[in-house]
Each structure stands twice: as C-alpha cells, then as structure tokens.
Amino acid sequence: DSKDDIRRFAQADLDFHLYLARATHNPLILEANSIVRDVLSATMDQIVTKAGNRAGLYYHRKLLDAVSRHDGQECGRVMQEHVDHNYELLSPQTGRKGEEE
C-alpha cells in the first residue's frame, strides 16, 4: 500500500537525521534535532507525499559522503541546500509541484 510506503519512508527520513545528530556527539545538535523532529514528525507524511523521495535520498547520500570525509563545512552546505530545496518545494508561494519517486 502506498500510504504504508510513505509512512515508512517518512519515518526512515526522520530516523536518518536522528542517527546523524547522534553521531556528532554534540548536545546542541541533538537538542536542535529533537526540536525539528517534533515539528516535522507531525507533517512528514504530507511532505513525502508532496515531495516524493528522490530529493531526500539524493541529499542523504551527499550528507553521508561529507560525513565519511569528516567535512563539516560540506555537511553544513548540503544541509542548507536540502532545507532550502524543501522550503522552495513546499512553499505555497512557489507553486512547484513535488518531485516524483
């Protein structure tokens, strides 16, 4: 069922960011993730339904690559790009349609 797939992907997306936050061993990052997670968990199914999963997977791969190279600056750049992309995609002002899987 596609609704189950959306829920599983949405949960996996949230978990991915939690695992990254934990990997930093930085209490500030963990707290920020906790705040963002609480907000996103309420709407993640809708985000995935509208945006699809292609962009999320793309950015997650880029983040993992930067983490594996211990490149904090690149992690920050990729995360900012990821957030900006999602904001543009989901903003009612842009009118962009979500990306297909």
DSSP file (Angstrom, degrees, kcal/mol; ACC not computed):
  #  RESIDUE AA STRUCTURE BP1 BP2  ACC     N-H-->O    O-->H-N    N-H-->O    O-->H-N    TCO  KAPPA ALPHA  PHI   PSI    X-CA   Y-CA   Z-CA
    1    1 A D     >        0   0    0      0, 0.0     4,-1.8     0, 0.0     3,-0.3   0.000 360.0 360.0 360.0 133.8    0.0    0.0    0.0
    2    2 A S  H  >  +     0   0    0      1,-0.2     4,-2.5     2,-0.2     5,-0.2   0.829 360.0  57.9 -66.1 -32.2    1.4    3.4   -1.0
    3    3 A K  H  > S+     0   0    0      2,-0.2     4,-2.3     1,-0.2    -1,-0.2   0.892 107.2  48.5 -64.2 -38.0    0.3    5.1    2.3
    4    4 A D  H  > S+     0   0    0     -3,-0.3     4,-2.6     2,-0.2    -2,-0.2   0.895 110.5  51.3 -66.6 -39.7    2.4    2.5    4.2
    5    5 A D  H  X S+     0   0    0     -4,-1.8     4,-2.7     2,-0.2     5,-0.2   0.911 110.2  49.3 -62.6 -42.4    5.4    3.1    1.9
    6    6 A I  H  X S+     0   0    0     -4,-2.5     4,-2.9     2,-0.2    -2,-0.2   0.931 112.1  47.9 -62.1 -46.0    5.0    6.9    2.5
    7    7 A R  H  X S+     0   0    0     -4,-2.3     4,-2.5     2,-0.2    -2,-0.2   0.914 112.5  48.8 -62.1 -42.8    4.9    6.3    6.3
    8    8 A R  H  X S+     0   0    0     -4,-2.6     4,-2.5     2,-0.2    -2,-0.2   0.925 114.0  45.5 -64.4 -43.9    7.9    4.0    6.3
    9    9 A F  H  X S+     0   0    0     -4,-2.7     4,-2.6     2,-0.2    -2,-0.2   0.923 112.3  51.6 -64.9 -42.8    9.9    6.5    4.2
   10   10 A A  H  X S+     0   0    0     -4,-2.9     4,-2.1    -5,-0.2    -2,-0.2   0.915 112.6  45.5 -60.1 -43.4    8.9    9.4    6.4
   11   11 A Q  H  X S+     0   0    0     -4,-2.5     4,-2.6     1,-0.2    -1,-0.2   0.910 112.4  50.8 -66.7 -41.4    9.9    7.5    9.5
   12   12 A A  H  X S+     0   0    0     -4,-2.5     4,-2.5     2,-0.2    -2,-0.2   0.881 108.6  53.1 -63.2 -37.5   13.2    6.4    7.9
   13   13 A D  H  X S+     0   0    0     -4,-2.6     4,-1.7     2,-0.2    -2,-0.2   0.940 111.1  45.2 -62.4 -48.0   13.9   10.1    6.9
   14   14 A L  H  X S+     0   0    0     -4,-2.1     4,-1.8     1,-0.2    -2,-0.2   0.912 113.4  50.8 -61.8 -42.1   13.4   11.2   10.5
   15   15 A D  H  X S+     0   0    0     -4,-2.6     4,-2.8     1,-0.2     5,-0.2   0.890 104.6  57.9 -63.1 -40.0   15.5    8.4   11.8
   16   16 A F  H  X S+     0   0    0     -4,-2.5     4,-2.2     1,-0.2    -1,-0.2   0.929 108.6  45.3 -55.6 -47.3   18.3    9.2    9.4
   17   17 A H  H  X S+     0   0    0     -4,-1.7     4,-2.3     1,-0.2    -1,-0.2   0.853 111.5  52.8 -68.4 -34.0   18.6   12.7   10.8
   18   18 A L  H  X S+     0   0    0     -4,-1.8     4,-2.7     2,-0.2    -2,-0.2   0.929 109.2  49.0 -65.3 -44.5   18.4   11.4   14.3
   19   19 A Y  H  X S+     0   0    0     -4,-2.8     4,-2.1     1,-0.2    -2,-0.2   0.899 111.7  49.4 -62.8 -40.4   21.3    9.0   13.7
   20   20 A L  H  X S+     0   0    0     -4,-2.2     4,-0.9    -5,-0.2    -1,-0.2   0.929 111.0  49.6 -62.9 -43.9   23.3   11.8   12.1
   21   21 A A  H >X>S+     0   0    0     -4,-2.3     3,-0.8     1,-0.2     5,-0.6   0.922 111.4  48.9 -61.4 -44.1   22.7   14.0   15.1
   22   22 A R  H ><5S+     0   0    0     -4,-2.7     3,-1.2     1,-0.2    -1,-0.2   0.879 104.1  60.7 -62.4 -37.1   23.7   11.3   17.5
   23   23 A A  H 3<5S+     0   0    0     -4,-2.1    -1,-0.2     1,-0.3    -2,-0.2   0.741  96.1  61.5 -64.7 -22.6   26.9   10.6   15.5
   24   24 A T  H <<5S-     0   0    0     -4,-0.9    -1,-0.3    -3,-0.8    -2,-0.2   0.765  89.7-148.3 -73.8 -24.0   28.0   14.2   16.2
   25   25 A H  T <<5 +     0   0    0     -3,-1.2    -3,-0.1    -4,-0.6    -2,-0.1   0.791  53.4 135.8  57.1  28.1   28.1   13.6   20.0
   26   26 A N     >< -     0   0    0     -5,-0.6     4,-2.4     1,-0.1     3,-0.3  -0.926  49.7-155.8-110.4 112.9   27.1   17.3   20.2
   27   27 A P  H  > S+     0   0    0      0, 0.0     4,-2.3     0, 0.0     5,-0.2   0.826  94.7  55.2 -58.2 -32.9   24.4   18.1   22.7
   28   28 A L  H  > S+     0   0    0      2,-0.2     4,-2.6     1,-0.2     5,-0.2   0.919 109.2  46.2 -66.1 -43.1   23.4   21.2   20.8
   29   29 A I  H  > S+     0   0    0     -3,-0.3     4,-2.7     2,-0.2     5,-0.2   0.910 112.4  51.5 -65.0 -42.1   22.9   19.3   17.6
   30   30 A L  H  X S+     0   0    0     -4,-2.4     4,-2.1    -9,-0.2    -2,-0.2   0.908 111.6  46.6 -61.1 -42.2   20.9   16.6   19.4
   31   31 A E  H  X S+     0   0    0     -4,-2.3     4,-2.1     2,-0.2    -2,-0.2   0.921 112.6  49.3 -67.3 -43.4   18.7   19.3   21.0
   32   32 A A  H  X S+     0   0    0     -4,-2.6     4,-2.6     1,-0.2     5,-0.2   0.912 111.3  50.3 -61.0 -42.0   18.1   21.1   17.7
   33   33 A N  H  X S+     0   0    0     -4,-2.7     4,-3.2     1,-0.2    -1,-0.2   0.900 107.8  53.8 -62.8 -39.8   17.3   17.7   16.1
   34   34 A S  H  X S+     0   0    0     -4,-2.1     4,-2.0     2,-0.2    -1,-0.2   0.914 110.9  45.5 -61.0 -43.5   14.8   17.0   18.8
   35   35 A I  H  X S+     0   0    0     -4,-2.1     4,-1.6     2,-0.2    -2,-0.2   0.943 116.8  43.8 -65.2 -48.4   13.0   20.3   18.3
   36   36 A V  H  X S+     0   0    0     -4,-2.6     4,-3.2     1,-0.2     5,-0.3   0.898 111.6  54.8 -65.0 -40.1   13.0   19.9   14.5
   37   37 A R  H  X S+     0   0    0     -4,-3.2     4,-2.9    -5,-0.2    -1,-0.2   0.906 105.2  52.7 -61.0 -42.5   11.9   16.3   14.7
   38   38 A D  H  X S+     0   0    0     -4,-2.0     4,-0.7    -5,-0.2    -1,-0.2   0.907 114.4  42.4 -59.9 -41.2    8.9   17.2   16.9
   39   39 A V  H >< S+     0   0    0     -4,-1.6     3,-0.6     1,-0.2     4,-0.4   0.943 118.6  43.5 -70.1 -48.2    7.8   19.7   14.3
   40   40 A L  H >X S+     0   0    0     -4,-3.2     4,-1.9     1,-0.2     3,-1.4   0.831 101.3  66.9 -69.8 -32.4    8.5   17.5   11.3
   41   41 A S  H 3< S+     0   0    0     -4,-2.9     4,-0.3     1,-0.3    -1,-0.2   0.821  97.8  55.5 -61.1 -28.8    7.0   14.3   12.7
   42   42 A A  T << S+     0   0    0     -4,-0.7    -1,-0.3    -3,-0.6    -2,-0.2   0.734 124.3  22.3 -72.9 -22.2    3.6   15.8   12.6
   43   43 A T  T <> S+     0   0    0     -3,-1.4     4,-2.2    -4,-0.4     3,-0.4   0.388  88.0 104.9-126.6   1.9    3.8   16.6    8.9
   44   44 A M  H  X S+     0   0    0     -4,-1.9     4,-2.8     1,-0.2     5,-0.3   0.862  79.9  56.1 -60.5 -37.9    6.4   14.3    7.4
   45   45 A D  H  > S+     0   0    0     -4,-0.3     4,-2.4     1,-0.2    -1,-0.2   0.922 110.6  45.7 -58.2 -42.6    3.9   12.0    5.7
   46   46 A Q  H  > S+     0   0    0     -3,-0.4     4,-2.3     2,-0.2     5,-0.2   0.881 111.5  52.3 -67.9 -37.2    2.5   15.1    3.9
   47   47 A I  H  X S+     0   0    0     -4,-2.2     4,-3.4     2,-0.2     5,-0.3   0.945 112.6  44.0 -62.9 -47.4    6.0   16.3    3.0
   48   48 A V  H  X S+     0   0    0     -4,-2.8     4,-2.5     1,-0.2    -2,-0.2   0.891 111.5  54.3 -65.9 -39.1    6.9   12.9    1.5
   49   49 A T  H  < S+     0   0    0     -4,-2.4    -1,-0.2    -5,-0.3    -2,-0.2   0.918 118.6  34.7 -59.8 -43.1    3.5   12.7   -0.3
   50   50 A K  H  < S+     0   0    0     -4,-2.3    -2,-0.2    -5,-0.1    -1,-0.2   0.902 128.2  34.3 -78.7 -42.3    4.1   16.1   -1.9
   51   51 A A  H  < S-     0   0    0     -4,-3.4    48,-0.8    47,-0.3     4,-0.4   0.701  93.6-145.8 -90.3 -19.9    7.9   16.0   -2.4
   52   52 A G     <  -     0   0    0     -4,-2.5    -1,-0.2    -5,-0.3     4,-0.2  -0.365  30.3 -85.5  77.9-169.2    8.4   12.3   -3.2
   53   53 A N  S  > S+     0   0    0      2,-0.1     4,-2.4     3,-0.1     5,-0.2   0.537 101.8  88.4-116.4  -8.3   11.6   10.6   -2.0
   54   54 A R  H  > S+     0   0    0      1,-0.2     4,-2.3     2,-0.2     5,-0.1   0.927  92.7  43.7 -59.8 -48.8   14.2   11.2   -4.8
   55   55 A A  H  > S+     0   0    0     -4,-0.4     4,-2.7     2,-0.2     5,-0.3   0.908 112.5  53.2 -66.1 -40.9   15.4   14.5   -3.4
   56   56 A G  H  > S+     0   0    0      1,-0.2     4,-2.4     2,-0.2    -1,-0.2   0.931 111.4  45.6 -58.6 -46.0   15.6   13.2    0.2
   57   57 A L  H  X S+     0   0    0     -4,-2.4     4,-2.2     2,-0.2    -1,-0.2   0.893 111.6  53.4 -64.5 -39.4   17.7   10.2   -0.9
   58   58 A Y  H  X S+     0   0    0     -4,-2.3     4,-2.0    -5,-0.2    -2,-0.2   0.949 113.2  41.7 -59.3 -50.7   19.9   12.5   -3.0
   59   59 A Y  H  X S+     0   0    0     -4,-2.7     4,-2.5     1,-0.2    -2,-0.2   0.861 111.9  55.2 -69.1 -35.3   20.7   14.8   -0.1
   60   60 A H  H  X S+     0   0    0     -4,-2.4     4,-2.6    -5,-0.3    -1,-0.2   0.904 108.0  49.2 -64.9 -39.6   21.1   12.0    2.4
   61   61 A R  H  X S+     0   0    0     -4,-2.2     4,-2.3     2,-0.2    -2,-0.2   0.922 111.4  49.5 -62.8 -43.5   23.7   10.4    0.1
   62   62 A K  H  X S+     0   0    0     -4,-2.0     4,-2.3     1,-0.2    -2,-0.2   0.896 111.5  49.2 -63.4 -39.3   25.5   13.7   -0.1
   63   63 A L  H  X S+     0   0    0     -4,-2.5     4,-2.8     2,-0.2    -2,-0.2   0.927 110.5  49.5 -65.0 -45.1   25.4   14.1    3.6
   64   64 A L  H  X S+     0   0    0     -4,-2.6     4,-2.7     1,-0.2    -2,-0.2   0.895 110.4  51.5 -61.5 -39.1   26.8   10.6    4.2
   65   65 A D  H  X S+     0   0    0     -4,-2.3     4,-1.3     2,-0.2    -1,-0.2   0.937 111.7  46.1 -62.3 -46.5   29.6   11.3    1.8
   66   66 A A  H  <>S+     0   0    0     -4,-2.3     5,-2.8     1,-0.2    -2,-0.2   0.897 113.2  50.0 -64.6 -39.9   30.5   14.5    3.5
   67   67 A V  H ><5S+     0   0    0     -4,-2.8     3,-1.8     1,-0.2    -2,-0.2   0.923 107.2  53.9 -63.5 -43.5   30.3   12.8    7.0
   68   68 A S  H 3<5S+     0   0    0     -4,-2.7    -1,-0.2     1,-0.3    -2,-0.2   0.787 111.0  46.6 -63.6 -25.8   32.5    9.9    5.8
   69   69 A R  T 3<5S-     0   0    0     -4,-1.3    -1,-0.3    -3,-0.2    -2,-0.2   0.392 111.3-123.7 -92.8   2.4   35.1   12.5    4.7
   70   70 A H  T < 5 +     0   0    0     -3,-1.8     2,-1.0     1,-0.2    -3,-0.2   0.876  58.1 153.6  56.2  39.7   34.8   14.4    8.0
   71   71 A D     >< +     0   0    0     -5,-2.8     4,-2.2     1,-0.2    -1,-0.2  -0.748  17.7 173.7-104.0  85.8   33.9   17.5    6.0
   72   72 A G  H  > S+     0   0    0     -2,-1.0     4,-2.3     1,-0.2    -1,-0.2   0.848  78.0  55.5 -61.3 -36.8   31.8   19.6    8.4
   73   73 A Q  H  > S+     0   0    0      1,-0.2     4,-2.2     2,-0.2    -1,-0.2   0.917 109.5  46.4 -64.1 -42.6   31.7   22.6    6.1
   74   74 A E  H  > S+     0   0    0      2,-0.2     4,-3.0     1,-0.2     5,-0.3   0.878 109.2  55.6 -67.6 -37.4   30.3   20.4    3.3
   75   75 A C  H  X S+     0   0    0     -4,-2.2     4,-2.6     1,-0.2     5,-0.2   0.939 109.9  46.4 -58.0 -46.3   27.8   18.9    5.7
   76   76 A G  H  X S+     0   0    0     -4,-2.3     4,-2.3     2,-0.2    -2,-0.2   0.903 113.1  48.8 -62.8 -41.9   26.6   22.3    6.6
   77   77 A R  H  X S+     0   0    0     -4,-2.2     4,-2.3     2,-0.2    -2,-0.2   0.927 113.6  46.1 -64.7 -45.1   26.4   23.4    2.9
   78   78 A V  H  X S+     0   0    0     -4,-3.0     4,-2.6     2,-0.2    -2,-0.2   0.909 112.6  50.4 -65.4 -41.9   24.5   20.2    1.9
   79   79 A M  H  X S+     0   0    0     -4,-2.6     4,-2.6    -5,-0.3    -1,-0.2   0.906 110.6  49.3 -64.7 -39.9   22.1   20.5    4.8
   80   80 A Q  H  X S+     0   0    0     -4,-2.3     4,-2.9     2,-0.2    -1,-0.2   0.925 112.0  48.5 -63.3 -43.0   21.4   24.2    4.0
   81   81 A E  H  X S+     0   0    0     -4,-2.3     4,-2.7     2,-0.2    -2,-0.2   0.904 111.2  51.3 -61.4 -41.5   20.8   23.2    0.3
   82   82 A H  H  X S+     0   0    0     -4,-2.6     4,-2.3     2,-0.2    -2,-0.2   0.927 112.6  44.8 -61.4 -47.8   18.4   20.4    1.5
   83   83 A V  H  X S+     0   0    0     -4,-2.6     4,-2.7     2,-0.2    -2,-0.2   0.930 114.2  49.1 -64.0 -45.9   16.4   22.7    3.7
   84   84 A D  H  X S+     0   0    0     -4,-2.9     4,-2.7     1,-0.2     5,-0.2   0.913 110.9  50.9 -60.2 -42.9   16.2   25.4    1.0
   85   85 A H  H  X S+     0   0    0     -4,-2.7     4,-2.6    -5,-0.2    -1,-0.2   0.933 112.5  45.4 -60.4 -47.1   15.1   22.9   -1.6
   86   86 A N  H  X S+     0   0    0     -4,-2.3     4,-2.5     2,-0.2    -2,-0.2   0.893 112.1  52.0 -65.8 -38.9   12.4   21.6    0.7
   87   87 A Y  H  X S+     0   0    0     -4,-2.7     4,-1.7     2,-0.2    -2,-0.2   0.946 113.1  44.2 -61.6 -47.3   11.3   25.1    1.6
   88   88 A E  H  < S+     0   0    0     -4,-2.7     8,-0.4     1,-0.2    -2,-0.2   0.915 115.1  49.3 -63.1 -42.5   11.0   26.1   -2.1
   89   89 A L  H  < S+     0   0    0     -4,-2.6    -1,-0.2    -5,-0.2    -2,-0.2   0.875 120.5  34.3 -64.3 -39.3    9.3   22.8   -3.0
   90   90 A L  H  < S+     0   0    0     -4,-2.5    -1,-0.2    -5,-0.2    -2,-0.2   0.545  88.8 111.1 -98.5  -9.1    6.7   23.0   -0.2
   91   91 A S    >X  -     0   0    0     -4,-1.7     4,-1.1    -5,-0.2     3,-1.0  -0.485  64.1-141.4 -69.7 131.0    6.2   26.8    0.0
   92   92 A P  T 34 S+     0   0    0      0, 0.0    -1,-0.2     0, 0.0    -4,-0.0   0.768  98.6  63.3 -63.0 -23.6    2.7   27.8   -1.2
   93   93 A Q  T 34 S+     0   0    0      1,-0.2    -5,-0.1     2,-0.1    -2,-0.0   0.797  99.3  52.2 -71.8 -27.6    4.3   30.9   -2.9
   94   94 A T  T <4 S-     0   0    0     -3,-1.0    -1,-0.2    -6,-0.2     3,-0.1   0.847  83.7-154.5 -80.3 -32.9    6.4   28.9   -5.3
   95   95 A G     <  +     0   0    0     -4,-1.1     2,-0.1     1,-0.2    -6,-0.1   0.593  36.4 154.8  70.4   8.1    3.6   26.7   -6.7
   96   96 A R        -     0   0    0     -8,-0.4     2,-0.2    -5,-0.3    -1,-0.2  -0.445  41.4-127.5 -69.6 141.3    6.2   24.0   -7.6
   97   97 A K        -     0   0    0     -2,-0.1    -1,-0.1     1,-0.1   -47,-0.0  -0.618  32.6 -95.7 -85.2 150.1    4.8   20.5   -7.8
   98   98 A G        -     0   0    0     -2,-0.2     2,-0.3     1,-0.1   -47,-0.3  -0.129  41.6-102.2 -60.3 159.9    6.5   17.8   -5.8
   99   99 A E        -     0   0    0    -48,-0.8     2,-0.2   -47,-0.1   -45,-0.1  -0.617  34.0-121.2 -85.2 143.6    9.1   15.5   -7.4
  100  100 A E              0   0    0     -2,-0.3   -46,-0.2   -48,-0.1    -1,-0.1  -0.501 360.0 360.0 -82.1 155.2    8.1   12.0   -8.4
  101  101 A E              0   0    0     -2,-0.2    -1,-0.1   -48,-0.1   -49,-0.1   0.479 360.0 360.0 -67.2 360.0    9.8    9.0   -7.0
